[in-house]
Amino acid sequence: MLKKVKISVLMALYNTDFSHIKRAIDSVLQQDFNDFELIIIDDGSNDSNRKSLLKYVEKHENKIIYIRHSNRGQSASINRGVLNSVGEFITIIDSDDEYKPQHLSSCLQEIENVDLICSTTETIVGSIEDYFVPDKNDHTKLIHLDDGILFGTLFGRKKVFEIIKFKNGFAADADFYERAKKQFLVKKVNLRTYIYYRNMPNSICSTLKKQISNVN
């Protein structure tokens, strides 16, 4: 029988530079709350990072589970991570972001009377414009990050993630949160214990913003 843990942390990755992956992994391993598992879902990355990643995973195999499949997208990868998780709670970290040391313990405190939370972030930007992302309902308009929902800040009871599956497409995180709101108790909290790197030039948001600029 699989040993239960309090929290399952899911990380989907696709061709992320290993230095960023390692930063994300280390931030999970260095949490002040230790009853967790980290499930890494490799979404069909090329071979350039795999040796370094697998070598690092082997060093921490008591905490890390590695899964690989053909490229299916972040939503499908996270859904698969949920199926393989044993935690009472589930949360996510993007492979190029990181947690502050108290992130998991802070989330546990906030979720006491609800089923799902999302939080604001400490955002690393290259310019003021990076604080703004395309509105999911109108890609020609921008909203501040604090008014949106981010994959990595979602933290909830496992039943939420088992019932509400992530769908493919832009703003899958916001779509998930809105559908969960119809069935479960949810809230947004001001933690800023998740460090979100918005200065990554190849992120989905950055690419979409470039497309909007070109159209305008």
N, C-alpha and C positions, 0 to 999 in steps of 0.2 A: 504494500500500500504506500502511495506517495505521501511524503511528509508535507503537512500543511504549513503555510507561512501566512503572515498577516497581509503582506502586500506583494503583488506581482507587478514589476515594472517592465513595460514593453518598449522595445526600441526597434523600429523598422529602419533599415538602411539600404541605400542604393548608391554605390560608387562614391560614398563620402570619403574624404581624405582621412587616413588612419589617425593622424594627429588629432583631428576633431572627434573621431570615434573614441579614442583613448581618453580624451578630456571628459566626454560624456560618461563613459564607463566609470572612470575614477570618481566623478562627482556622486555617482550612485553608491559606489563601494565605501565612500567616506561619509555617509550619512550618520547622524547621531542616533538613528533608529535602525536596528540591524536585522529585524525579522522580515526579510524580503528575499525574493528571487528576481533576477534580471534575465529576461528572455529577449534574446537578440534574434530578429527575423531578417535574414539577408535576402533581399528581394531581387535576386539574380544579378548581383554586382559582378563586375569583371574580376579578373584574377589579381590585379595590381595590389590590392589591400589584403587579400584573403590569408596569405601566409602570416603576416604580422598580426592580424586579428585572431586567427585560430591559436597562434602561439600565446597571445595574451589571455584568451579565454581559458586555455588549459591551465594557466597559472591560478585561475580563480574559478575552477569548475565546481567548487562547493557552493558558489553563488550564481553562476552564469550558465544558462542553457542557450545553445546556438542551434538555430533552425535555418535551413536554406531552401528556397524554391525558385522557380522561374519567375521572371519579372511580372508582377501582377498589380503593382501600385501600393501606395501606403495603406489605404483602407483595407484591402484584402489581406495585407500582411499583418496589420493590427488585429483583424478578426481571427486570423489563424493563431496569433499569440494568445488571444483570449481562450481559445479552445485548448491550448496546451498549458494554461496557467492553473495554479493550485491556491492562489491567494484569496483571502477573504475580500480584499480590496484590489482594485486594478488602477494603475495609472500609466502614463506614457512619458517618454523623453525622446525628443528628436535627436538624431545622431550627431548633429552639429551644435547642440545646445548643452546646458549643464544645470545641475541643481546646486543651490546653496546647501551647506551641511544640515540645516534644519528643515529642509523642504518636506520630507515625508512625515516627520513628527508634527509639523505645523498643519499639514493637510488632515492628519488624523484628528487633531483637535477641532478643526473646522467642520468635519463631516458628522459629528456626533449625532445631530438631530435631523440629518437629511440623507439622501441616497447618492447624490452626485454634486460635486462642486467644480467650478473652474475659477481661475484666479488671474489677477493682473501679473505682469512680469517686470523684471528688471531688464530693460531692453538695451542692447548694445547696437548703436546705429553709426552709420558713416556720415549721415547728414540728417537734418531735421525732417526731411521728406520721408525718411525711413520709418517714422512713427505712424505713417498713414498707409493703409492697404485698400485694395479695391473692395467696395461694398458687394456682398454676395448677391444682392438683389439687383444691383445696377453697377456693372463693372466700369462704367465711365465715371463713377463717383468714388470718393475716398472717405474712409472712416478712420478714426484714431484707433490704435491697437487696443487701448483700454476699453473700447466699446465693442470689441470683437471677442470671439472664442478661439482659443488656440489648443490644438491637439495636446501639447505637452502639459498643459495646466489642468486637464481633465483628471479627476480623481473620484472614484466611486465604488460602490458595492458591486461585487462581481455580477449579481443578477441583472444590473442595468446593462452591462456590456454583453451579457448573454442574450438579452431580449432585444436590445436596440443595436443593430449591426451598423457599422460604418459603410457608407455608400461611396462609390468612386466619384471623383469630380472636385472642382474647386469649392472650398469652404465646407468640406466634409465634416469638419469638427463642429462648426456652427449648426449644420443640419442635424448632426447627432444630438447636440445639446437641446435643440428645439423640439425634436421628437421625444427625447427623454422627459422633457418638461411636461408633456401631456400625460405621462404615466407615473412619474416619480417626483419626489420632493427634491428640488434643485436650488442652488444659490450660487451667486458669484461673490467672491471674497477678494479683499485687498491684501494679498500676502507679499508679493514681489520676492518670493524665494526661488522662482524659476528664472534662470538667465537665458533670455532669448536673443540670439544673434541675428539681427536683421540686416547686418552688413555683408551678407553672403550674396554675391552677384548672380548666382544661378538658382536661387530659390524660386518656388512657384510664384510667390507674390511679386518678387522683383521682375520676373519675366513678364507677368501680366501687366505690371505697371509700365514697362517699356513698350508693350504693344499698344496700351492706351495712349501713351505719349506720341507714338508714331501716327496713330489714327487722328489725333487732335492736331 
